[in-house]
């Protein structure tokens, strides 16, 4: 098994070729072009309605408003999607980006988040509009709006297979391998024991359904994200005189002449965009699966919350890790990368106990990511087929990959994650490029109602010409305002 997951095998060469073609010639351009397009088409929704995003998020923490309704609360969906985002991408992924692309990669992570927040708004709003009812409330995502809005179930099935393989199998190995790396590096614990414990805990939760996943995620994510940010903030305050030099380092490496001449600029852009997408998932088509589970009165409400999640993930949590590393010179010496580089940087700042702190943080971040990953896989397995046997087989395969990730030296795992992530994103971005106009109209409907002082409510005939809408009621014809 270990030999197969090496970069120098036939599988490694094939994955490398696929990544080169996809990322060099297609995906980076697609992400940037559509990110700017959605930003301008929504009139900078991710900045203009930032206050509204926070208002909807805090309103979504009130469970009493949702106790009579099926589905998750807005905050729970935010926690599930953030759980999938706030994982190894924030601690290990940032370190990998700096190791391979230099400090300039961080600038490109920021850029992809700033414009990607508009993309995240579009895909999550569409997921809300085309969600369907199930026993727990609602489910949906790109596969569903590809089928219902585009009339292309074959494309939805293709996407569903990609996301199930990507999140249900490949990303699991990334997360559990990072957990194992942290525990083995800090304490020498056997990878087998780490894998067994993680698989047992995950198994207890995933067999409890989406509600148990949501409850666990809304506790884990805020507590450990806030703890990590606070420690990072204290370190930055202690080193505040060095922060201007860190900003200068990031920008000079992102655009510097030396990087252009030496070929480092391409590495910075490539690694920054790849790790940025892995971390914030804007446009990948994953977060909409969580957004669709929510009961809200208007799809735009959850679109705004998911857009905020993109910004928090990269601009706050990823930046915290980047500054921790760049405030030291550890990244310039030695062979460390990934989570061990983050551990070493934290240790340099606050002493040996930092290794324990980062180990615990990565455990809970990666564990919460596994919960989000599982749900994304589950909802797409149910899109493929609602027969219980398929969901059971997926759960078994999910837990097996948890063990594989813990026990294998997966040299190829980041490359495989990039390939599957890139394929998912390409399919989803093409779909939302075609369907974006529907989200634009939903945003206009929302803003019109807000300007009138109303709490916006959406109906299936709020936008003229919508078809295959299952989870929204009709508005009385006499009150209909065609957009």
C-alpha positions as CSV (number, residue, x, y, z in Angstrom):
1,X,0.0,0.0,0.0
2,X,2.8,2.5,0.9
3,X,4.7,1.9,-2.3
4,X,1.6,2.7,-4.4
5,X,1.2,6.1,-2.7
6,X,4.7,7.4,-3.8
7,X,5.2,10.2,-6.3
8,X,7.6,8.2,-8.4
9,X,5.1,5.4,-9.2
10,X,3.0,5.1,-12.4
11,X,0.1,6.4,-10.3
12,X,2.1,9.4,-9.1
13,X,3.2,10.3,-12.6
14,X,-0.4,10.0,-13.9
15,X,-1.8,12.2,-11.0
16,X,1.0,14.7,-11.6
17,X,0.2,15.0,-15.3
18,X,-3.5,15.5,-14.6
19,X,-2.7,18.2,-12.0
20,X,-0.4,20.0,-14.5
21,X,-3.0,20.1,-17.2
22,X,-5.9,21.0,-14.9
23,X,-4.3,23.6,-12.8
24,X,-1.9,25.2,-15.3
25,X,-4.3,25.6,-18.2
26,X,-7.9,25.5,-16.8
27,X,-8.7,25.9,-13.1
28,X,-6.6,28.9,-12.0
29,X,-8.0,31.0,-14.9
30,X,-11.5,29.7,-14.2
31,X,-11.4,30.5,-10.5
32,X,-10.1,34.0,-11.1
33,X,-12.3,34.9,-14.0
34,X,-15.5,33.7,-12.4
35,X,-14.5,35.1,-9.0
36,X,-14.2,38.6,-10.5
37,X,-17.3,38.1,-12.6
38,X,-19.5,37.1,-9.6
39,X,-17.9,39.9,-7.5
40,X,-18.8,42.6,-10.1
41,X,-22.2,41.0,-11.0
42,X,-23.3,41.0,-7.3
43,X,-21.9,44.5,-6.8
44,X,-19.2,43.3,-4.4
45,X,-21.7,41.3,-2.2
46,X,-18.9,39.9,0.0
47,X,-17.9,43.4,1.1
48,X,-21.1,45.4,0.7
49,X,-23.2,43.0,2.9
50,X,-20.6,42.0,5.4
51,X,-22.6,43.4,8.3
52,X,-25.7,41.6,7.1
53,X,-23.7,38.4,7.0
54,X,-22.8,38.7,10.7
55,X,-26.4,39.6,11.6
56,X,-27.7,36.5,9.8
57,X,-25.0,34.3,11.4
58,X,-25.8,35.4,15.0
59,X,-29.5,35.2,14.3
60,X,-28.9,31.6,13.2
61,X,-27.6,30.6,16.6
62,X,-31.0,31.0,18.2
63,X,-32.4,27.5,18.1
64,X,-35.8,28.5,19.5
65,X,-36.6,30.1,16.1
66,X,-36.0,26.7,14.4
67,X,-37.3,24.2,16.9
68,X,-40.6,23.7,15.1
69,X,-38.8,23.3,11.7
70,X,-36.9,20.4,10.3
71,X,-33.4,20.9,9.0
72,X,-30.3,22.4,10.6
73,X,-30.0,26.0,11.9
74,X,-28.0,28.5,9.8
75,X,-25.2,28.4,12.4
76,X,-25.1,24.6,12.4
77,X,-24.7,24.6,8.6
78,X,-22.0,27.3,9.0
79,X,-20.3,25.0,11.5
80,X,-20.5,22.0,9.3
81,X,-19.1,23.7,6.3
82,X,-16.5,25.5,8.4
83,X,-15.7,22.1,10.0
84,X,-14.8,20.8,6.5
85,X,-12.8,23.9,5.8
86,X,-11.0,24.5,9.1
87,X,-8.9,21.4,9.0
88,X,-5.5,20.5,7.8
89,X,-5.8,23.2,5.1
90,X,-5.4,25.8,7.8
91,X,-2.5,24.4,9.7
92,X,-0.7,21.9,7.4
93,X,-1.9,23.3,4.1
94,X,-0.6,26.8,4.8
95,X,2.8,25.4,5.7
96,X,2.8,23.3,2.5
97,X,2.0,26.5,0.5
98,X,4.9,28.4,2.1
99,X,7.3,25.4,1.8
100,X,6.6,25.0,-1.9
101,X,5.6,28.4,-3.1
102,X,7.4,30.7,-0.7
103,X,5.8,33.5,1.4
104,X,4.2,35.0,-1.8
105,X,1.8,32.1,-1.9
106,X,-0.1,33.6,1.0
107,X,-1.1,36.7,-1.1
108,X,-2.7,34.4,-3.6
109,X,-4.5,32.5,-0.9
110,X,-5.9,35.9,0.2
111,X,-6.9,36.9,-3.3
112,X,-8.7,33.6,-4.0
113,X,-10.6,34.0,-0.7
114,X,-11.6,37.7,-1.3
115,X,-13.0,37.0,-4.8
116,X,-14.0,33.4,-4.0
117,X,-16.4,34.7,-1.3
118,X,-18.7,35.9,-4.1
119,X,-18.4,32.5,-5.8
120,X,-19.3,30.8,-2.4
121,X,-22.4,33.1,-2.2
122,X,-23.6,32.0,-5.6
123,X,-23.2,28.3,-5.2
124,X,-24.8,28.2,-1.7
125,X,-27.7,30.4,-2.8
126,X,-28.4,28.0,-5.7
127,X,-28.2,25.0,-3.3
128,X,-30.8,26.6,-1.1
129,X,-33.1,27.3,-4.0
130,X,-33.0,23.8,-5.4
131,X,-32.8,21.8,-2.1
132,X,-35.1,18.8,-1.6
133,X,-36.9,17.5,1.4
134,X,-35.8,14.4,3.2
135,X,-36.4,12.6,6.6
136,X,-34.0,15.0,8.5
137,X,-35.3,18.2,6.8
138,X,-33.5,19.1,3.6
139,X,-30.5,18.1,1.4
140,X,-29.0,19.5,-1.7
141,X,-25.9,20.8,-3.4
142,X,-24.4,21.0,-6.9
143,X,-25.6,17.6,-8.0
144,X,-29.1,18.7,-7.2
145,X,-29.0,22.0,-9.0
146,X,-27.3,20.4,-12.0
147,X,-30.2,18.0,-12.3
148,X,-33.0,20.4,-11.5
149,X,-31.9,23.7,-13.0
150,X,-29.8,22.4,-15.9
151,X,-31.8,19.3,-16.5
152,X,-28.6,17.3,-16.6
153,X,-28.8,14.4,-14.1
154,X,-25.8,12.8,-15.8
155,X,-23.7,15.8,-14.9
156,X,-25.1,15.7,-11.3
157,X,-24.2,12.0,-11.1
158,X,-20.7,12.7,-12.3
159,X,-20.2,15.4,-9.7
160,X,-21.8,13.2,-7.0
161,X,-19.2,10.5,-7.8
162,X,-16.4,13.0,-7.7
163,X,-17.3,14.5,-4.4
164,X,-18.0,11.1,-2.8
165,X,-14.5,9.9,-3.8
166,X,-12.9,13.2,-3.0
167,X,-14.4,14.0,0.4
168,X,-15.5,10.5,1.4
169,X,-12.2,8.9,0.6
170,X,-9.2,11.0,-0.5
171,X,-9.6,14.0,1.9
172,X,-10.1,11.6,4.8
173,X,-6.7,10.2,4.2
174,X,-5.3,13.8,4.2
175,X,-6.9,14.6,7.5
176,X,-6.1,11.4,9.4
177,X,-2.6,11.4,8.0
178,X,-2.0,14.9,9.4
179,X,-3.5,13.8,12.8
180,X,-1.1,10.9,12.8
181,X,1.8,13.0,11.8
182,X,1.1,15.3,14.7
183,X,0.8,12.6,17.3
184,X,3.7,10.5,16.0
185,X,6.0,13.5,15.7
186,X,5.2,14.8,19.2
187,X,4.7,11.6,21.2
188,X,5.7,8.6,19.1
189,X,2.2,7.1,19.4
190,X,1.6,4.1,17.0
191,X,-0.3,5.2,13.8
192,X,-2.5,2.1,14.2
193,X,-3.8,3.3,17.6
194,X,-4.4,6.8,16.3
195,X,-6.3,5.4,13.3
196,X,-8.4,3.1,15.4
197,X,-9.4,5.8,17.9
198,X,-10.3,8.3,15.2
199,X,-12.3,5.7,13.3
200,X,-14.2,4.6,16.5
201,X,-15.1,8.2,17.4
202,X,-16.1,9.1,13.8
203,X,-18.2,5.9,13.5
204,X,-20.2,6.7,16.6
205,X,-21.1,10.1,15.3
206,X,-21.8,9.4,11.6
207,X,-24.2,6.6,12.4
208,X,-26.2,9.1,14.3
209,X,-27.1,11.2,11.2
210,X,-26.9,14.8,10.2
211,X,-28.3,16.2,13.5
212,X,-25.6,14.5,15.6
213,X,-23.0,15.7,13.1
214,X,-24.4,19.3,13.3
215,X,-24.4,19.3,17.1
216,X,-20.9,18.1,17.4
217,X,-19.6,20.5,14.7
218,X,-21.2,23.6,16.3
219,X,-19.3,22.8,19.5
220,X,-15.9,21.8,18.2
221,X,-15.4,24.4,15.5
222,X,-16.0,27.6,17.5
223,X,-14.1,26.5,20.6
224,X,-10.9,25.3,19.0
225,X,-10.9,27.9,16.2
226,X,-11.2,30.7,18.8
227,X,-8.5,29.1,21.0
228,X,-6.1,28.8,18.1
229,X,-6.8,32.4,16.9
230,X,-6.3,33.8,20.4
231,X,-2.9,32.1,20.9
232,X,-1.9,33.2,17.4
233,X,-3.1,36.8,18.2
234,X,-1.0,36.9,21.4
235,X,2.1,35.8,19.5
236,X,1.5,38.5,16.9
237,X,1.0,41.2,19.5
238,X,4.2,40.1,21.2
239,X,5.9,40.4,17.8
240,X,4.0,43.4,16.5
241,X,7.1,45.4,15.5
242,X,7.9,42.5,13.1
243,X,4.5,42.4,11.3
244,X,5.3,45.1,8.7
245,X,8.3,43.1,7.6
246,X,6.1,40.0,7.3
247,X,3.6,41.9,5.1
248,X,6.5,43.2,3.0
249,X,7.9,39.7,2.7
250,X,4.5,38.3,1.5
251,X,3.9,41.1,-1.1
252,X,7.5,41.2,-2.4
253,X,7.5,37.5,-2.9
254,X,4.1,37.6,-4.6
255,X,5.2,40.2,-7.2
256,X,9.0,40.5,-6.9
257,X,11.3,40.6,-9.9
258,X,13.4,37.9,-8.4
259,X,10.4,35.5,-8.3
260,X,9.5,36.3,-11.9
261,X,13.0,35.7,-13.2
262,X,13.6,32.6,-11.1
263,X,10.2,31.0,-11.8
264,X,9.1,31.4,-8.2
265,X,6.1,33.5,-9.2
266,X,4.4,30.6,-10.9
267,X,5.1,28.4,-7.8
268,X,3.7,31.0,-5.5
269,X,0.5,31.4,-7.6
270,X,0.0,27.7,-8.1
271,X,0.5,26.7,-4.4
272,X,-1.4,29.7,-3.1
273,X,-4.4,29.0,-5.2
274,X,-4.3,25.3,-4.7
275,X,-3.9,25.5,-0.9
276,X,-6.4,28.4,-0.8
277,X,-9.0,26.4,-2.6
278,X,-8.3,23.3,-0.4
279,X,-8.8,25.5,2.7
280,X,-11.8,27.7,1.9
281,X,-13.4,25.5,-0.8
282,X,-15.0,28.5,-2.6
283,X,-16.4,27.2,-5.9
284,X,-15.4,23.6,-5.2
285,X,-19.0,22.6,-4.7
286,X,-18.6,21.2,-1.2
287,X,-20.1,23.9,1.1
288,X,-23.4,24.1,-0.8
289,X,-24.2,20.6,0.5
290,X,-24.2,22.0,4.0
291,X,-26.0,25.2,3.0
292,X,-28.9,23.2,1.5
293,X,-29.7,21.5,4.9
294,X,-30.9,24.8,6.5
295,X,-34.4,26.1,7.0
296,X,-34.3,29.8,6.2
297,X,-37.0,32.1,4.9
298,X,-34.8,33.2,1.9
299,X,-32.0,31.4,0.1
300,X,-29.8,34.5,0.1
301,X,-29.6,34.4,3.9
302,X,-27.6,31.2,3.8
303,X,-25.6,32.3,0.8
304,X,-24.4,35.3,2.8
305,X,-23.4,33.1,5.8
306,X,-21.5,30.7,3.6
307,X,-19.7,33.6,1.9
308,X,-18.6,34.8,5.4
309,X,-17.3,31.4,6.2
310,X,-14.9,31.6,3.2
311,X,-13.5,35.0,4.5
312,X,-13.1,33.8,8.1
313,X,-11.4,30.6,7.0
314,X,-8.6,32.2,4.9
315,X,-8.3,35.8,6.1
316,X,-8.4,34.9,9.8
317,X,-7.4,31.3,10.5
318,X,-5.0,30.7,7.5
319,X,-3.4,34.1,8.1
320,X,-2.8,33.3,11.7
321,X,-0.8,30.2,10.7
322,X,1.0,32.1,8.0
323,X,2.2,34.8,10.4
324,X,3.2,32.2,13.0
325,X,5.5,30.6,10.4
326,X,6.8,33.7,8.8
327,X,7.7,35.4,12.1
328,X,10.4,32.7,12.4
329,X,13.1,31.6,9.9
330,X,12.2,27.9,10.3
331,X,10.6,27.7,6.9
332,X,13.9,28.7,5.2
333,X,16.0,25.9,6.8
334,X,15.6,22.1,7.2
335,X,13.3,19.7,5.5
336,X,10.2,20.2,7.6
337,X,6.9,20.9,5.9
338,X,3.2,20.5,6.6
339,X,2.0,20.2,10.2
340,X,5.5,19.6,11.6
341,X,6.6,23.0,10.3
342,X,3.6,24.6,12.0
343,X,4.5,22.8,15.2
344,X,8.1,23.9,15.0
345,X,7.1,27.5,14.4
346,X,4.7,27.5,17.4
347,X,7.4,25.9,19.6
348,X,9.8,28.6,18.6
349,X,7.4,31.3,19.8
350,X,6.0,29.8,23.1
351,X,8.1,26.9,24.0
352,X,7.9,23.1,24.1
353,X,4.3,23.0,25.3
354,X,3.3,24.4,21.9
355,X,3.7,20.9,20.4
356,X,0.9,19.7,22.6
357,X,-1.3,22.6,21.8
358,X,-0.8,22.2,18.0
359,X,-1.3,18.4,18.3
360,X,-4.6,18.9,20.1
361,X,-5.7,21.7,17.7
362,X,-4.9,19.7,14.6
363,X,-6.8,16.7,16.1
364,X,-10.0,18.7,16.6
365,X,-9.7,20.7,13.4
366,X,-9.1,17.6,11.3
367,X,-11.7,15.6,13.3
368,X,-14.3,18.3,12.6
369,X,-13.2,18.2,8.9
370,X,-13.9,14.5,8.8
371,X,-17.4,15.2,10.0
372,X,-18.0,17.7,7.3
373,X,-16.4,15.5,4.7
374,X,-18.6,12.6,5.7
375,X,-21.8,14.6,5.3
376,X,-20.8,15.8,1.9
377,X,-20.3,12.2,0.8
378,X,-23.6,11.0,2.4
379,X,-25.8,13.6,0.7
380,X,-24.3,12.7,-2.7
381,X,-24.6,9.0,-2.2
382,X,-28.3,9.6,-1.5
383,X,-28.4,11.6,-4.8
384,X,-27.0,8.6,-6.6
385,X,-29.3,6.1,-5.0
386,X,-31.5,6.2,-1.9
387,X,-31.1,2.4,-1.3
388,X,-29.7,2.0,2.3
389,X,-27.1,-0.5,1.2
390,X,-25.2,2.2,-0.7
391,X,-25.0,4.4,2.3
392,X,-23.8,1.6,4.5
393,X,-21.1,0.7,2.0
394,X,-20.0,4.3,1.9
395,X,-19.8,4.5,5.7
396,X,-17.6,1.4,5.7
397,X,-15.4,2.7,3.0
398,X,-15.2,6.0,4.8
399,X,-13.9,4.4,8.0
400,X,-11.5,2.2,6.1
401,X,-9.9,5.3,4.5
402,X,-9.6,6.8,8.0
403,X,-7.4,3.8,8.8
404,X,-5.5,3.9,5.5
405,X,-4.7,7.6,6.0
406,X,-3.4,6.9,9.5
407,X,-1.2,4.0,8.7
408,X,0.2,4.8,5.2
409,X,3.1,7.0,4.2
410,X,0.9,8.8,1.7
411,X,3.5,10.8,-0.3
412,X,1.0,11.2,-3.1
413,X,-2.0,12.2,-1.0
414,X,-1.8,16.0,-1.5
415,X,-1.5,15.5,-5.3
416,X,-4.5,13.2,-5.4
417,X,-6.5,15.7,-3.3
418,X,-5.5,18.5,-5.7
419,X,-6.6,16.4,-8.7
420,X,-10.0,15.4,-7.4
421,X,-10.6,18.9,-5.9
422,X,-9.7,20.4,-9.2
423,X,-12.1,18.1,-11.2
424,X,-14.9,18.9,-8.7
425,X,-14.3,22.6,-8.9
426,X,-14.2,22.6,-12.7
427,X,-17.5,20.9,-13.1
428,X,-19.2,23.0,-10.4
429,X,-17.8,26.3,-11.7
430,X,-19.1,25.6,-15.2
431,X,-22.5,24.9,-13.8
432,X,-22.7,28.0,-11.6
433,X,-21.4,30.2,-14.5
434,X,-24.5,29.1,-16.4
435,X,-26.9,29.4,-13.4
436,X,-25.4,32.5,-11.8
437,X,-28.2,34.7,-13.1
438,X,-30.7,32.9,-10.9
439,X,-28.7,33.8,-7.8
440,X,-28.4,37.4,-9.0
441,X,-32.2,37.6,-9.2
442,X,-32.5,36.1,-5.8
443,X,-30.1,38.7,-4.4
444,X,-32.1,41.5,-6.0
445,X,-35.4,40.0,-4.5
446,X,-33.8,39.9,-1.1
447,X,-32.5,43.4,-1.2
448,X,-35.8,44.8,-2.5
449,X,-37.6,43.3,0.5
450,X,-34.9,44.5,2.9
451,X,-35.1,48.0,1.5
452,X,-38.9,47.9,2.2
453,X,-38.2,47.1,5.8
454,X,-39.4,43.5,5.5
455,X,-37.8,40.2,6.7
456,X,-37.2,38.7,3.2
457,X,-39.3,35.6,2.3
458,X,-38.7,33.6,-0.9
459,X,-41.3,31.8,-3.0
460,X,-40.9,29.4,-5.9
461,X,-42.5,32.1,-8.2
462,X,-40.5,35.0,-6.7
463,X,-38.3,34.6,-9.8
464,X,-40.0,34.1,-13.1
465,X,-39.4,30.9,-15.0
466,X,-37.9,28.8,-12.2
467,X,-38.7,25.1,-12.6
468,X,-38.3,21.9,-10.5
469,X,-38.5,23.8,-7.2
470,X,-39.5,21.4,-4.4
471,X,-38.9,23.1,-1.0
472,X,-40.4,26.5,-1.5
473,X,-44.2,27.4,-1.5
474,X,-45.9,29.4,-4.2
475,X,-46.7,33.1,-3.6
476,X,-50.3,34.1,-4.3
477,X,-50.4,35.2,-8.0
478,X,-51.8,38.6,-7.2
479,X,-48.8,39.4,-5.0
480,X,-46.2,38.1,-7.4
481,X,-43.5,40.5,-8.5
482,X,-41.7,39.1,-11.5
483,X,-38.0,39.9,-11.5
